[in-house]
Amino acid sequence: MLGRISGALTVVENLILVVSLGAMVLFTFSTVVLRGLYTHAGSEWASRMMGHLEWSEPTVRLLVLWVTFIGASAATRMDSHIRIDLASVLLPGRLMGVREVLLGVAAAIVCGIMSMVSLDYIRLDMQIGRPFLGGIPSWTTRIVLPAGFALIGLRSLLRAVERILGKAGGPPP
C-alpha cells in the first residue's frame, strides 16, 4: 500500500518537474532571444512579441517555487537531502534506525505546521485580493507553499513508516 502511494506520488512529481523545467527553459530562452533580437538587431517584431510574453518572467519565478518544493520532496523520497546533525556521529549504529524514524516524524510535524501557516497566509492573501497576472488572484499562485510542505511532510512520514516496517535502507554515507 505504501509503495503504491509513493509510486503514484513519484509519477506526479516527475511529471510536474519535467513540464515545469521544460516550460522554464522555453519561456526564458524565448525571452532572451527576443530581447537579443530587439537590442542588437533593432527588430520591432521582437519588441512586440516581448510585449505578448510579459507574463513569462513571473511565471518562471512561480515555477521555480514548484520545482524547489517538488525537488525537496524527491530528495526526501530518495533519502538524499542535506543532513546536519550531531546524532549521526554520537549515536551507536544500532540506534540509527530509531533516529531516522524520529527525524522523519519530526520533519513531518514541522512540515505540517508550515503547511497550516501557509494556508493562513493564503487566507490573508485572499482577503487582500491582489491579482497575479491577467486577473488571476495572487493567492492561487501561493498554493505551492502548503502543497509543497504537505508533500515533503508526507514523504518524511512515509519514510519513517517504511523504516518502522523495515522496508527502507539506512541513511546514505
KOLROMI-238808 format. One record per residue: z, x, y of N, C-alpha, C in turn; residue number from 0; residue in three letters. Coordinates in nm, 4 decimals. Example, Ala and Ser with C-alpha at 12.3 -4.5 7.8 and 13.67 -1.06 7.14 Angstrom:
<pts>
PT, 0.7800, 1.3190, -0.5690, 0.7800, 1.2300, -0.4500, 0.7800, 1.3200, -0.3300, 0, ala
PT, 0.7080, 1.2850, -0.2250, 0.7140, 1.3670, -0.1060, 0.7870, 1.2900, 0.0030, 1, ser
</pts>
This chain:
<pts>
PT, 0.0000, 0.0820, -0.1198, 0.0000, 0.0000, 0.0000, 0.0000, 0.0863, 0.1262, 0, met
PT, 0.0905, 0.1860, 0.1290, 0.0953, 0.2755, 0.2453, -0.0354, 0.3515, 0.2605, 1, leu
PT, -0.0929, 0.3913, 0.1483, -0.2189, 0.4644, 0.1509, -0.3320, 0.3816, 0.2102, 2, gly
PT, -0.3329, 0.2524, 0.1785, -0.4379, 0.1655, 0.2336, -0.4196, 0.1448, 0.3828, 3, arg
PT, -0.2947, 0.1288, 0.4264, -0.2680, 0.1137, 0.5700, -0.3104, 0.2405, 0.6430, 4, ile
PT, -0.2682, 0.3540, 0.5905, -0.3031, 0.4818, 0.6522, -0.4541, 0.5037, 0.6509, 5, ser
PT, -0.5187, 0.4683, 0.5414, -0.6636, 0.4841, 0.5316, -0.7380, 0.3970, 0.6315, 6, gly
PT, -0.6937, 0.2729, 0.6471, -0.7564, 0.1832, 0.7444, -0.7371, 0.2348, 0.8866, 7, ala
PT, -0.6163, 0.2819, 0.9174, -0.5907, 0.3399, 1.0493, -0.6787, 0.4616, 1.0737, 8, leu
PT, -0.6961, 0.5420, 0.9709, -0.7783, 0.6620, 0.9835, -0.9223, 0.6262, 1.0167, 9, thr
PT, -0.9766, 0.5260, 0.9495, -1.1147, 0.4834, 0.9763, -1.1286, 0.4357, 1.1208, 10, val
PT, -1.0345, 0.3536, 1.1666, -1.0399, 0.3022, 1.3033, -1.0237, 0.4163, 1.4037, 11, val
PT, -0.9264, 0.5058, 1.3777, -0.9058, 0.6205, 1.4676, -1.0321, 0.7055, 1.4774, 12, glu
PT, -1.0905, 0.7375, 1.3634, -1.2101, 0.8223, 1.3634, -1.3258, 0.7558, 1.4353, 13, asn
PT, -1.3426, 0.6262, 1.4155, -1.4494, 0.5532, 1.4845, -1.4292, 0.5578, 1.6358, 14, leu
PT, -1.3079, 0.5303, 1.6799, -1.2795, 0.5326, 1.8240, -1.2991, 0.6731, 1.8798, 15, ile
PT, -1.2544, 0.7753, 1.8054, -1.2720, 0.9134, 1.8516, -1.4196, 0.9495, 1.8653, 16, leu
PT, -1.4996, 0.9169, 1.7661, -1.6418, 0.9523, 1.7696, -1.7128, 0.8798, 1.8843, 17, val
PT, -1.6889, 0.7501, 1.8967, -1.7541, 0.6729, 2.0034, -1.7068, 0.7207, 2.1408, 18, val
PT, -1.5772, 0.7425, 2.1551, -1.5228, 0.7851, 2.2843, -1.5740, 0.9226, 2.3246, 19, ser
PT, -1.5694, 1.0174, 2.2310, -1.6180, 1.1520, 2.2633, -1.7677, 1.1509, 2.2942, 20, leu
PT, -1.8443, 1.0742, 2.2178, -1.9874, 1.0632, 2.2450, -2.0146, 1.0046, 2.3822, 21, gly
PT, -1.9412, 0.8991, 2.4170, -1.9579, 0.8370, 2.5489, -1.9175, 0.9336, 2.6599, 22, ala
PT, -1.8084, 1.0072, 2.6384, -1.7637, 1.1031, 2.7400, -1.8704, 1.2100, 2.7647, 23, met
PT, -1.9274, 1.2616, 2.6583, -2.0313, 1.3642, 2.6720, -2.1535, 1.3059, 2.7418, 24, val
PT, -2.1981, 1.1887, 2.6990, -2.3164, 1.1256, 2.7571, -2.2973, 1.0957, 2.9058, 25, leu
PT, -2.1831, 1.0338, 2.9411, -2.1592, 0.9986, 3.0808, -2.1476, 1.1229, 3.1682, 26, phe
PT, -2.0734, 1.2219, 3.1205, -2.0536, 1.3435, 3.2000, -2.1844, 1.4207, 3.2139, 27, thr
PT, -2.2577, 1.4354, 3.1043, -2.3858, 1.5067, 3.1083, -2.4825, 1.4370, 3.2042, 28, phe
PT, -2.4904, 1.3047, 3.1958, -2.5810, 1.2297, 3.2837, -2.5458, 1.2505, 3.4300, 29, ser
PT, -2.4181, 1.2448, 3.4613, -2.3738, 1.2626, 3.5988, -2.4062, 1.4035, 3.6491, 30, thr
PT, -2.3805, 1.5038, 3.5659, -2.4081, 1.6423, 3.6056, -2.5571, 1.6638, 3.6284, 31, val
PT, -2.6409, 1.6140, 3.5380, -2.7856, 1.6304, 3.5520, -2.8356, 1.5598, 3.6774, 32, val
PT, -2.7921, 1.4360, 3.6990, -2.8364, 1.3627, 3.8174, -2.7881, 1.4289, 3.9463, 33, leu
PT, -2.6662, 1.4762, 3.9454, -2.6139, 1.5451, 4.0650, -2.6942, 1.6727, 4.0913, 34, arg
PT, -2.7280, 1.7452, 3.9847, -2.8096, 1.8661, 3.9995, -2.9490, 1.8356, 4.0502, 35, gly
PT, -3.0099, 1.7287, 3.9989, -3.1438, 1.6898, 4.0458, -3.1417, 1.6518, 4.1933, 36, leu
PT, -3.0368, 1.5832, 4.2333, -3.0285, 1.5425, 4.3732, -3.0006, 1.6632, 4.4629, 37, tyr
PT, -2.9053, 1.7464, 4.4224, -2.8640, 1.8594, 4.5051, -2.9727, 1.9661, 4.5143, 38, thr
PT, -3.0335, 2.0028, 4.4015, -3.1255, 2.1157, 4.4005, -3.2722, 2.0754, 4.4118, 39, his
PT, -3.3055, 1.9535, 4.3770, -3.4458, 1.9118, 4.3834, -3.4683, 1.8051, 4.4897, 40, ala
PT, -3.3597, 1.7576, 4.5501, -3.3735, 1.6562, 4.6542, -3.4255, 1.5237, 4.6024, 41, gly
PT, -3.4027, 1.4934, 4.4776, -3.4543, 1.3727, 4.4160, -3.3767, 1.2496, 4.4622, 42, ser
PT, -3.4450, 1.1637, 4.5351, -3.3820, 1.0379, 4.5797, -3.3575, 0.9451, 4.4610, 43, glu
PT, -3.4459, 0.9527, 4.3607, -3.4281, 0.8728, 4.2402, -3.2941, 0.9064, 4.1739, 44, trp
PT, -3.2631, 1.0370, 4.1665, -3.1368, 1.0800, 4.1059, -3.0185, 1.0281, 4.1870, 45, ala
PT, -3.0323, 1.0278, 4.3181, -2.9249, 0.9766, 4.4039, -2.9021, 0.8276, 4.3782, 46, ser
PT, -3.0105, 0.7521, 4.3669, -2.9966, 0.6082, 4.3388, -2.9340, 0.5851, 4.2013, 47, arg
PT, -2.9734, 0.6646, 4.1032, -2.9169, 0.6496, 3.9684, -2.7679, 0.6825, 3.9682, 48, met
PT, -2.7285, 0.7845, 4.0449, -2.5856, 0.8192, 4.0526, -2.5068, 0.7023, 4.1093, 49, met
PT, -2.5666, 0.6296, 4.2027, -2.5004, 0.5115, 4.2582, -2.4770, 0.4050, 4.1522, 50, gly
PT, -2.5672, 0.3961, 4.0552, -2.5514, 0.2993, 3.9462, -2.4520, 0.3464, 3.8408, 51, his
PT, -2.4169, 0.4748, 3.8430, -2.3242, 0.5304, 3.7445, -2.1878, 0.5625, 3.8053, 52, leu
PT, -2.1551, 0.4993, 3.9163, -2.0264, 0.5289, 3.9813, -1.9067, 0.4962, 3.8918, 53, glu
PT, -1.9268, 0.4129, 3.7938, -1.8211, 0.3749, 3.7003, -1.7976, 0.4805, 3.5923, 54, trp
PT, -1.8908, 0.5756, 3.5777, -1.8808, 0.6675, 3.4641, -1.7615, 0.7628, 3.4746, 55, ser
PT, -1.7322, 0.8173, 3.5911, -1.6207, 0.9124, 3.6010, -1.4851, 0.8473, 3.5754, 56, glu
PT, -1.4544, 0.7305, 3.6346, -1.3273, 0.6664, 3.5981, -1.3218, 0.6263, 3.4505, 57, pro
PT, -1.4360, 0.5896, 3.3950, -1.4402, 0.5537, 3.2538, -1.4125, 0.6755, 3.1659, 58, thr
PT, -1.4664, 0.7901, 3.2030, -1.4404, 0.9129, 3.1276, -1.2921, 0.9478, 3.1354, 59, val
PT, -1.2309, 0.9326, 3.2527, -1.0873, 0.9605, 3.2645, -1.0068, 0.8687, 3.1730, 60, arg
PT, -1.0468, 0.7434, 3.1650, -0.9794, 0.6483, 3.0772, -0.9993, 0.6863, 2.9297, 61, leu
PT, -1.1198, 0.7260, 2.8956, -1.1477, 0.7666, 2.7571, -1.0693, 0.8922, 2.7182, 62, leu
PT, -1.0433, 0.9792, 2.8155, -0.9619, 1.0978, 2.7873, -0.8235, 1.0548, 2.7388, 63, val
PT, -0.7674, 0.9504, 2.7998, -0.6373, 0.8997, 2.7545, -0.6451, 0.8488, 2.6111, 64, leu
PT, -0.7489, 0.7721, 2.5801, -0.7638, 0.7201, 2.4444, -0.7781, 0.8336, 2.3437, 65, trp
PT, -0.8611, 0.9318, 2.3762, -0.8818, 1.0445, 2.2852, -0.7515, 1.1231, 2.2681, 66, val
PT, -0.6753, 1.1376, 2.3752, -0.5483, 1.2100, 2.3676, -0.4510, 1.1404, 2.2734, 67, thr
PT, -0.4322, 1.0104, 2.2914, -0.3374, 0.9384, 2.2067, -0.3838, 0.9301, 2.0619, 68, phe
PT, -0.5114, 0.9053, 2.0430, -0.5608, 0.8961, 1.9053, -0.5608, 1.0340, 1.8391, 69, ile
PT, -0.5887, 1.1373, 1.9164, -0.5783, 1.2728, 1.8637, -0.4350, 1.3077, 1.8251, 70, gly
PT, -0.3390, 1.2625, 1.9057, -0.1974, 1.2852, 1.8720, -0.1605, 1.2098, 1.7445, 71, ala
PT, -0.2146, 1.0914, 1.7284, -0.1895, 1.0158, 1.6059, -0.2505, 1.0872, 1.4855, 72, ser
PT, -0.3708, 1.1404, 1.5027, -0.4345, 1.2151, 1.3931, -0.3538, 1.3397, 1.3597, 73, ala
PT, -0.3014, 1.4072, 1.4609, -0.2179, 1.5251, 1.4356, -0.0916, 1.4855, 1.3594, 74, ala
PT, -0.0355, 1.3705, 1.3922, 0.0819, 1.3217, 1.3205, 0.0451, 1.2891, 1.1758, 75, thr
PT, -0.0695, 1.2263, 1.1570, -0.1164, 1.1925, 1.0220, -0.1322, 1.3170, 0.9364, 76, arg
PT, -0.1870, 1.4231, 0.9942, -0.2132, 1.5451, 0.9191, -0.0939, 1.6407, 0.9207, 77, met
PT, 0.0122, 1.5975, 0.9865, 0.1336, 1.6783, 0.9967, 0.1037, 1.8141, 1.0599, 78, asp
PT, 0.0190, 1.8130, 1.1621, -0.0200, 1.9391, 1.2264, 0.0111, 1.9396, 1.3757, 79, ser
PT, 0.1069, 1.8592, 1.4163, 0.1459, 1.8578, 1.5561, 0.2369, 1.9766, 1.5855, 80, his
PT, 0.2607, 2.0006, 1.7113, 0.3428, 2.1147, 1.7527, 0.4869, 2.0934, 1.7074, 81, ile
PT, 0.5453, 2.1973, 1.6550, 0.6852, 2.1916, 1.6115, 0.7652, 2.2936, 1.6911, 82, arg
PT, 0.8624, 2.2441, 1.7632, 0.9536, 2.3313, 1.8352, 1.0939, 2.2833, 1.8011, 83, ile
PT, 1.1545, 2.3485, 1.7031, 1.2899, 2.3101, 1.6662, 1.3610, 2.4269, 1.6004, 84, asp
PT, 1.4875, 2.4264, 1.6138, 1.5714, 2.5309, 1.5573, 1.6089, 2.5001, 1.4127, 85, leu
PT, 1.6064, 2.3708, 1.3789, 1.6491, 2.3291, 1.2450, 1.5637, 2.3915, 1.1355, 86, ala
PT, 1.4350, 2.4087, 1.1605, 1.3489, 2.4650, 1.0561, 1.3842, 2.6098, 1.0246, 87, ser
PT, 1.4483, 2.6780, 1.1179, 1.4894, 2.8160, 1.0948, 1.6293, 2.8214, 1.0329, 88, val
PT, 1.7172, 2.7322, 1.0780, 1.8568, 2.7381, 1.0370, 1.8882, 2.6661, 0.9066, 89, leu
PT, 1.8147, 2.5582, 0.8776, 1.8448, 2.4803, 0.7576, 1.7913, 2.5473, 0.6320, 90, leu
PT, 1.8650, 2.5351, 0.5234, 1.8116, 2.5860, 0.3964, 1.6921, 2.5009, 0.3524, 91, pro
PT, 1.6053, 2.5610, 0.2733, 1.4825, 2.4948, 0.2303, 1.5019, 2.3595, 0.1648, 92, gly
PT, 1.6127, 2.3419, 0.0907, 1.6332, 2.2157, 0.0192, 1.6599, 2.0981, 0.1140, 93, arg
PT, 1.6973, 2.1271, 0.2391, 1.7243, 2.0205, 0.3362, 1.6051, 1.9900, 0.4264, 94, leu
PT, 1.4962, 2.0618, 0.4092, 1.3798, 2.0417, 0.4955, 1.3212, 1.9016, 0.4808, 95, met
PT, 1.3223, 1.8481, 0.3603, 1.2708, 1.7122, 0.3403, 1.3522, 1.6096, 0.4174, 96, gly
PT, 1.4842, 1.6244, 0.4155, 1.5724, 1.5342, 0.4905, 1.5446, 1.5481, 0.6398, 97, val
PT, 1.5296, 1.6723, 0.6838, 1.4985, 1.6977, 0.8249, 1.3683, 1.6279, 0.8652, 98, arg
PT, 1.2673, 1.6387, 0.7795, 1.1376, 1.5773, 0.8097, 1.1486, 1.4251, 0.8186, 99, glu
PT, 1.2257, 1.3649, 0.7301, 1.2449, 1.2191, 0.7338, 1.3157, 1.1802, 0.8634, 100, val
PT, 1.4232, 1.2530, 0.8958, 1.4981, 1.2221, 1.0192, 1.4113, 1.2402, 1.1431, 101, leu
PT, 1.3329, 1.3470, 1.1467, 1.2432, 1.3681, 1.2613, 1.1374, 1.2591, 1.2700, 102, leu
PT, 1.0848, 1.2169, 1.1557, 0.9850, 1.1092, 1.1560, 1.0414, 0.9786, 1.2076, 103, gly
PT, 1.1621, 0.9452, 1.1628, 1.2270, 0.8218, 1.2086, 1.2603, 0.8330, 1.3575, 104, val
PT, 1.3124, 0.9483, 1.3989, 1.3451, 0.9683, 1.5412, 1.2194, 0.9574, 1.6273, 105, ala
PT, 1.1099, 1.0188, 1.5823, 0.9841, 1.0106, 1.6572, 0.9355, 0.8666, 1.6657, 106, ala
PT, 0.9484, 0.7914, 1.5568, 0.9069, 0.6506, 1.5573, 0.9907, 0.5702, 1.6554, 107, ala
PT, 1.1208, 0.5973, 1.6609, 1.2088, 0.5256, 1.7545, 1.1722, 0.5587, 1.8986, 108, ile
PT, 1.1541, 0.6877, 1.9278, 1.1171, 0.7286, 2.0641, 0.9826, 0.6674, 2.1035, 109, val
PT, 0.8865, 0.6706, 2.0132, 0.7549, 0.6119, 2.0428, 0.7653, 0.4611, 2.0613, 110, cys
PT, 0.8523, 0.3952, 1.9839, 0.8743, 0.2515, 2.0024, 0.9309, 0.2213, 2.1399, 111, gly
PT, 1.0261, 0.3020, 2.1833, 1.0841, 0.2844, 2.3170, 0.9770, 0.3072, 2.4237, 112, ile
PT, 0.8983, 0.4135, 2.4083, 0.7919, 0.4414, 2.5051, 0.6879, 0.3295, 2.5080, 113, met
PT, 0.6609, 0.2720, 2.3931, 0.5668, 0.1611, 2.3873, 0.6211, 0.0405, 2.4636, 114, ser
PT, 0.7495, 0.0126, 2.4468, 0.8116, -0.1005, 2.5187, 0.8136, -0.0749, 2.6695, 115, met
PT, 0.8454, 0.0461, 2.7102, 0.8451, 0.0802, 2.8528, 0.7028, 0.0672, 2.9086, 116, val
PT, 0.6052, 0.1085, 2.8306, 0.4651, 0.0966, 2.8730, 0.4252, -0.0496, 2.8903, 117, ser
PT, 0.4765, -0.1363, 2.8034, 0.4490, -0.2799, 2.8188, 0.5085, -0.3327, 2.9477, 118, leu
PT, 0.6285, -0.2858, 2.9845, 0.6880, -0.3245, 3.1126, 0.6008, -0.2781, 3.2286, 119, asp
PT, 0.5475, -0.1588, 3.2185, 0.4577, -0.1053, 3.3207, 0.3329, -0.1937, 3.3338, 120, tyr
PT, 0.2794, -0.2370, 3.2217, 0.1612, -0.3237, 3.2240, 0.1957, -0.4577, 3.2893, 121, ile
PT, 0.3123, -0.5131, 3.2557, 0.3541, -0.6396, 3.3185, 0.3632, -0.6250, 3.4703, 122, arg
PT, 0.4173, -0.5136, 3.5157, 0.4267, -0.4871, 3.6589, 0.2878, -0.4749, 3.7197, 123, leu
PT, 0.1992, -0.4059, 3.6502, 0.0619, -0.3902, 3.6980, -0.0100, -0.5253, 3.7026, 124, asp
PT, 0.0209, -0.6127, 3.6087, -0.0393, -0.7464, 3.6095, 0.0032, -0.8242, 3.7332, 125, met
PT, 0.1276, -0.8087, 3.7746, 0.1773, -0.8781, 3.8934, 0.1110, -0.8257, 4.0197, 126, gln
PT, 0.0856, -0.6954, 4.0234, 0.0208, -0.6359, 4.1405, -0.1242, -0.6809, 4.1483, 127, ile
PT, -0.1922, -0.6839, 4.0337, -0.3274, -0.7382, 4.0255, -0.4376, -0.6518, 4.0833, 128, gly
PT, -0.4271, -0.5208, 4.0743, -0.5323, -0.4325, 4.1245, -0.6514, -0.4325, 4.0292, 129, arg
PT, -0.7725, -0.4239, 4.0855, -0.8902, -0.4124, 3.9976, -0.9174, -0.2667, 3.9606, 130, pro
PT, -0.9774, -0.2476, 3.8436, -1.0183, -0.1139, 3.7990, -1.1611, -0.0893, 3.8443, 131, phe
PT, -1.2559, -0.1490, 3.7798, -1.3973, -0.1406, 3.8155, -1.4614, -0.2758, 3.7923, 132, leu
PT, -1.5481, -0.3129, 3.8804, -1.6218, -0.4377, 3.8619, -1.5339, -0.5596, 3.8440, 133, gly
PT, -1.4158, -0.5583, 3.9038, -1.3260, -0.6723, 3.8941, -1.2419, -0.6758, 3.7680, 134, gly
PT, -1.2553, -0.5770, 3.6809, -1.1720, -0.5710, 3.5607, -1.0299, -0.5393, 3.6042, 135, ile
PT, -0.9330, -0.6205, 3.5642, -0.7944, -0.5914, 3.6043, -0.7495, -0.4542, 3.5525, 136, pro
PT, -0.6819, -0.3797, 3.6386, -0.6428, -0.2430, 3.6003, -0.5446, -0.2412, 3.4846, 137, ser
PT, -0.4659, -0.3486, 3.4678, -0.3687, -0.3485, 3.3581, -0.4371, -0.3406, 3.2227, 138, trp
PT, -0.5606, -0.3896, 3.2116, -0.6298, -0.3847, 3.0823, -0.6603, -0.2412, 3.0413, 139, thr
PT, -0.6778, -0.1544, 3.1408, -0.7055, -0.0148, 3.1086, -0.5791, 0.0593, 3.0669, 140, thr
PT, -0.4641, 0.0028, 3.0956, -0.3370, 0.0670, 3.0631, -0.2895, 0.0334, 2.9213, 141, arg
PT, -0.3617, -0.0513, 2.8525, -0.3247, -0.0900, 2.7160, -0.3185, 0.0321, 2.6247, 142, ile
PT, -0.3897, 0.1373, 2.6617, -0.3873, 0.2605, 2.5831, -0.2451, 0.3155, 2.5709, 143, val
PT, -0.1609, 0.2954, 2.6697, -0.0262, 0.3528, 2.6658, 0.0603, 0.2920, 2.5552, 144, leu
PT, 0.0862, 0.1606, 2.5560, 0.1679, 0.1079, 2.4459, 0.0980, 0.1181, 2.3108, 145, pro
PT, -0.0346, 0.1016, 2.3097, -0.1077, 0.1115, 2.1832, -0.0992, 0.2535, 2.1273, 146, ala
PT, -0.1157, 0.3527, 2.2124, -0.1087, 0.4917, 2.1684, 0.0292, 0.5295, 2.1174, 147, gly
PT, 0.1325, 0.4918, 2.1929, 0.2682, 0.5220, 2.1477, 0.3005, 0.4476, 2.0180, 148, phe
PT, 0.2574, 0.3230, 2.0078, 0.2823, 0.2467, 1.8852, 0.2104, 0.3103, 1.7662, 149, ala
PT, 0.0891, 0.3559, 1.7877, 0.0129, 0.4193, 1.6802, 0.0797, 0.5489, 1.6334, 150, leu
PT, 0.1225, 0.6313, 1.7282, 0.1911, 0.7560, 1.6919, 0.3227, 0.7243, 1.6210, 151, ile
PT, 0.3955, 0.6235, 1.6718, 0.5202, 0.5829, 1.6070, 0.4978, 0.5326, 1.4662, 152, gly
PT, 0.3924, 0.4540, 1.4464, 0.3604, 0.4047, 1.3126, 0.3256, 0.5197, 1.2190, 153, leu
PT, 0.2459, 0.6132, 1.2679, 0.2113, 0.7302, 1.1860, 0.3371, 0.8095, 1.1494, 154, arg
PT, 0.4291, 0.8268, 1.2462, 0.5537, 0.9003, 1.2193, 0.6370, 0.8287, 1.1147, 155, ser
PT, 0.6447, 0.6976, 1.1268, 0.7211, 0.6193, 1.0308, 0.6568, 0.6237, 0.8918, 156, leu
PT, 0.5251, 0.6139, 0.8869, 0.4548, 0.6236, 0.7583, 0.4800, 0.7591, 0.6931, 157, leu
PT, 0.4764, 0.8668, 0.7716, 0.5041, 0.9997, 0.7167, 0.6467, 1.0066, 0.6617, 158, arg
PT, 0.7431, 0.9483, 0.7348, 0.8828, 0.9506, 0.6887, 0.8970, 0.8738, 0.5571, 159, ala
PT, 0.8346, 0.7572, 0.5481, 0.8425, 0.6775, 0.4252, 0.7734, 0.7504, 0.3104, 160, val
PT, 0.6585, 0.8124, 0.3377, 0.5905, 0.8900, 0.2338, 0.6799, 1.0031, 0.1838, 161, glu
PT, 0.7527, 1.0662, 0.2728, 0.8436, 1.1745, 0.2323, 0.9574, 1.1196, 0.1458, 162, arg
PT, 1.0094, 1.0034, 0.1842, 1.1162, 0.9419, 0.1049, 1.0653, 0.9095, -0.0356, 163, ile
PT, 0.9422, 0.8590, -0.0426, 0.8846, 0.8228, -0.1719, 0.8269, 0.9442, -0.2452, 164, leu
PT, 0.8305, 1.0603, -0.1797, 0.7822, 1.1821, -0.2435, 0.6320, 1.1939, -0.2478, 165, gly
PT, 0.5612, 1.1278, -0.1549, 0.4149, 1.1307, -0.1565, 0.3554, 1.2171, -0.0465, 166, lys
PT, 0.4404, 1.2910, 0.0239, 0.3894, 1.3761, 0.1315, 0.4348, 1.5189, 0.1074, 167, ala
PT, 0.3526, 1.6116, 0.1492, 0.3897, 1.7521, 0.1388, 0.4862, 1.7893, 0.2493, 168, gly
PT, 0.5318, 1.9100, 0.2444, 0.6229, 1.9604, 0.3467, 0.5477, 1.9961, 0.4728, 169, gly
PT, 0.6195, 2.0440, 0.5715, 0.5542, 2.0827, 0.6968, 0.4678, 2.2053, 0.6763, 170, pro
PT, 0.3662, 2.2208, 0.7589, 0.2824, 2.3387, 0.7460, 0.3642, 2.4636, 0.7806, 171, pro
PT, 0.3234, 2.5776, 0.7296, 0.3976, 2.7010, 0.7572, 0.3920, 2.7395, 0.9037, 172, pro
</pts>
